[in-house]
Amino acid sequence: GSGRCLTKTQPLGRCVPTSTPSTTVACRSFLHMPHATAGLLLLTALACASAETVSVDAAGNAKAAESSAETCGAGDDQGKCGFDDGSGSYASVETGRGAGTDKVSTCGEWCAGAEANAPCAIDTTVMPCKGEYWCTTTCALWTVSILEAATPAARPLTCEQFIRTSAFPRGGEVCSDPCLLNEIKPSRYPAPTGLGFLCAPGTCDPAVQNRYNGTFKATELGLAVLACPCNWFGSDCSDDWVAVERVLRKERLGDFETTVFGVSEADWQRVMAEHRPGGVVRVQAPSPTAWGDRPLEQPYALANDRESGVVGELEVLTGPPETHYHPTVTEVAFRVRALPVGPVAGTPLYINPSVAGFFNKHYRFLLDALEGDAAVAHVAMVASGAGLSGVRTALATLSREGGKALHLFYGLRDVRHLPYRELIARWVAAGQVGLTLLVSSGDPAAREAPEPEIAAAIAAGQKLRAQHAGGGKMYAQHALHLSFLAGSLSEAGAALSNTAVVICGRSELLLDTEALLGELPGSADYLPQRVFMNI
């Protein structure tokens, strides 16, 4: 998703630029992250290397002029709320990206005495880069990343720089493939230099960590020290850690497992203070398998929301961790799955306050965007697997507020393992949510349900499957697309002109859904503001 800086003084559901020094800020980012894994931050918007040359002052200043209290990203002239998607729309004087390598001088020693935001072209003999857009930076970033690296003058990187992945520590190297989930491969997230996220050499550790302070990692290798506090994916700052006291409940549903963590009332309030639909928590545990007992992490979309949740309980929905990643990427995920009900024994577990949420490509959160878009009459949500936990919070909030027709398209292997079954059936029975289920198993028993609401949802999915012209397998994203053309959405009068779409799932779901929606009328005009993701 997109980076956010959330001011703790603001009401729930707001994200605002912070301009006053007295404001307390909690920074969160997907730049090196999701399902955090190698502890890398995860970007939010789709990012791809771009050869397009962009006028930095024109693009950056125009976006800054459009900023408002409910807008994050490029509109924030401090850059605290959004990420660079590589398209050029985020170009800003603070990053120097898009300045044009043929229009500026090559970065070098001269940068030490130059104006901070003076753009320069990255010297590829010192730091490799790829793409016209990504191969420019600023003298300030060149100085802190290269010139001062491994010297007594080295300064910690700010949380903002960490979230934005604007710096590129001299001692870092492009992370190896097993360190990165599919959602954050360089093809999607090329920051900071067009080649992907940077790691400490030979590891999956981020190239920027607080624990490098005063060690050879910073003083000799030239990795960067992170200034704390910084509540963001991949950060090893412990300022915001909340102790998990116990596991209250667990339920296994086929490959799925729901886990309810118990925390104190005060800590629950801290975790939920900025929670919004699609919000994510990081479960962390210091690990002897990582250098310096680095806290390894696993991010989860919270299944409960502040208004309807039980104080002291934090629920996540998990699937089986994949085994082809580096062990440090999935260590916490395997531990969470193995935890018994009862007090947490052995190495402590911690949870960070919820960050992020569903946002669009203008870096506006779902509730803020809907509040400011009177044309939206429908909200269609598409999810698969454990992604249902994220949309559950959106459904709970929007069904409580009313005023929008809600539709859920969900793909799973076996309906007998449908998470939150009773809750979803109640929503459907009450007319609060329209439901379409895409069941992939060929076992007839996997498509049978005693509840009429669930059975009807399976039948709706089967009806769309019969219309699937492409043949082969059909997933939730295909059902959503067909429904816009000739299904329940079309029958309800839903189109991109009056519908917001929320997507929650793995990278294939995210990419396929956007591509399919791009085939619909009006997609170029509506997709940037009407499609929401949390990764």
DAGI-V101248 format. One record per helix or strand of 3 or more residues. SS is the DSSP state (A for helix, B for strand). FROM is the first residue (numbers start at 1). TO is the last residue. If there is no record, write none. Layout:
BEGIN
SS:FROM:TO / SS:FROM:TO
END
This chain:
BEGIN
B:4:7 / B:25:28 / A:56:65 / A:109:113 / B:119:121 / B:136:138 / A:139:147 / A:159:164 / B:172:174 / A:177:179 / A:182:184 / B:198:200 / A:210:212 / A:216:219 / B:246:253 / B:256:262 / A:265:272 / B:280:286 / A:291:293 / B:295:302 / B:313:318 / A:327:338 / A:366:371 / B:378:384 / A:385:401 / B:405:412 / A:415:417 / A:421:429 / B:433:439 / A:444:447 / A:452:467 / A:476:486 / A:488:491 / B:499:504 / A:507:517 / A:523:530 / B:531:533
END
